[in-house]
Amino acid sequence: QVQLVESGGGLVQVGGSLRLSCAASGRTFSNDAMAWFRQAPGKERESVAAITWNGVNTYYANSVKGRFTISRDNAKNILYLQMNRLKPEDTAVYYCAAGRSYSYMSHMYDYWGQGTQVTVSS
């Protein structure tokens, strides 16, 4: 059974940091692009960051550029999202995703995790 399981979410104060992890199991994702998306209450799911299979290319939404860093460890089959200088508007459920094509568009991804809640308090 193919699974993506996110962890590392929680409650943090404005300006704080969190590191999200996404552990893959059931198959290797070392040849897949991977990405992070988020969805805040009452809003549509939006792209946060994406990374190619080899980590050479990355994409960041303008809202997180310079604050978030996406990375991956293919040997461990884990995707990361380091989030620094967090803002209240970063509050959302964060999802990891994997797919054949490197993209910021959610429909390009075939596998999804269940999400982890990030809450930034002011």
C-alpha positions as CSV (number, residue, x, y, z in Angstrom):
1,Q,0.0,0.0,0.0
2,V,1.4,3.3,-1.1
3,Q,1.4,5.9,1.7
4,L,2.6,9.4,2.3
5,V,2.5,10.4,5.9
6,E,3.2,14.0,7.1
7,S,4.4,14.9,10.5
8,G,5.9,17.9,12.3
9,G,2.9,20.2,12.4
10,G,1.8,22.0,15.5
11,L,1.2,25.3,17.2
12,V,3.9,27.9,16.9
13,Q,4.1,31.7,17.6
14,V,4.6,34.3,14.9
15,G,8.2,34.3,13.8
16,G,8.8,30.8,14.9
17,S,9.9,27.7,12.9
18,L,8.7,24.3,12.1
19,R,10.0,21.4,10.0
20,L,7.5,19.2,8.3
21,S,8.4,15.7,7.1
22,C,6.7,13.4,4.7
23,A,7.6,9.8,4.9
24,A,6.8,7.6,1.9
25,S,6.2,3.9,2.0
26,G,4.9,1.2,-0.3
27,R,7.1,2.3,-3.2
28,T,10.1,4.4,-3.8
29,F,9.5,8.0,-4.8
30,S,13.1,8.8,-5.7
31,N,12.1,9.2,-9.4
32,D,9.1,11.4,-8.6
33,A,8.7,15.1,-8.3
34,M,7.3,16.0,-4.9
35,A,5.5,19.0,-3.5
36,W,3.9,20.6,-0.5
37,F,0.4,22.1,-0.7
38,R,-1.7,23.8,2.0
39,Q,-5.3,24.6,2.6
40,A,-6.6,27.1,5.0
41,P,-10.2,27.0,6.3
42,G,-12.6,28.4,3.6
43,K,-9.9,28.6,1.0
44,E,-8.8,26.5,-1.9
45,R,-5.7,24.3,-1.7
46,E,-2.7,26.2,-2.9
47,S,0.8,25.2,-3.9
48,V,3.6,26.0,-1.4
49,A,6.7,24.4,-2.9
50,A,7.8,21.7,-5.3
51,I,11.1,19.8,-6.0
52,T,12.3,17.6,-8.8
53,W,13.2,14.0,-8.3
54,N,16.9,14.8,-7.9
55,G,16.5,18.0,-5.9
56,V,18.1,20.2,-8.5
57,N,15.1,22.3,-9.2
58,T,12.7,23.9,-6.7
59,Y,9.6,26.0,-6.9
60,Y,8.2,28.3,-4.2
61,A,5.0,30.3,-4.0
62,N,5.7,34.0,-3.7
63,S,4.1,34.0,-0.3
64,V,6.7,31.7,1.2
65,K,9.8,32.5,-0.9
66,G,12.8,33.3,1.3
67,R,11.2,31.7,4.4
68,F,10.5,28.1,3.4
69,T,12.9,25.5,2.1
70,I,11.9,22.2,0.4
71,S,14.3,19.3,0.4
72,R,14.3,15.6,0.1
73,D,16.3,12.6,1.1
74,N,15.8,9.9,-1.5
75,A,17.8,7.3,0.4
76,K,15.3,7.6,3.3
77,N,12.3,8.3,1.0
78,I,11.5,11.5,3.0
79,L,10.4,15.0,1.9
80,Y,11.0,18.0,4.1
81,L,9.6,21.5,4.4
82,Q,11.6,23.8,6.7
83,M,9.4,26.8,7.6
84,N,11.0,29.9,9.2
85,R,9.6,33.3,10.2
86,L,6.1,31.9,10.2
87,K,3.2,34.2,9.9
88,P,-0.5,33.8,10.9
89,E,-1.4,33.5,7.2
90,D,0.7,30.3,7.1
91,T,-1.9,28.6,9.2
92,A,-3.3,25.7,7.2
93,V,-3.3,22.0,6.8
94,Y,-0.2,21.1,4.9
95,Y,-0.2,18.2,2.5
96,C,2.7,16.4,0.7
97,A,2.2,15.0,-2.8
98,A,4.2,12.9,-5.3
99,G,3.9,12.6,-9.0
100,R,5.7,12.0,-12.3
101,S,5.8,15.7,-13.3
102,Y,7.4,18.6,-11.5
103,S,4.7,21.2,-11.2
104,Y,3.0,23.7,-8.9
105,M,-0.4,22.4,-10.0
106,S,-2.2,19.9,-7.7
107,H,-3.8,17.8,-10.4
108,M,-0.3,16.8,-11.6
109,Y,0.3,14.8,-8.5
110,D,-1.0,11.2,-8.0
111,Y,-0.2,10.5,-4.4
112,W,-1.2,12.5,-1.4
113,G,-0.7,12.4,2.3
114,Q,-3.5,13.0,4.9
115,G,-2.2,16.4,6.0
116,T,-0.7,17.9,9.1
117,Q,-2.1,21.0,10.8
118,V,0.1,24.1,11.2
119,T,-1.2,26.9,13.4
120,V,0.7,30.2,13.8
121,S,-0.6,32.2,16.7
122,S,-0.1,36.0,17.1
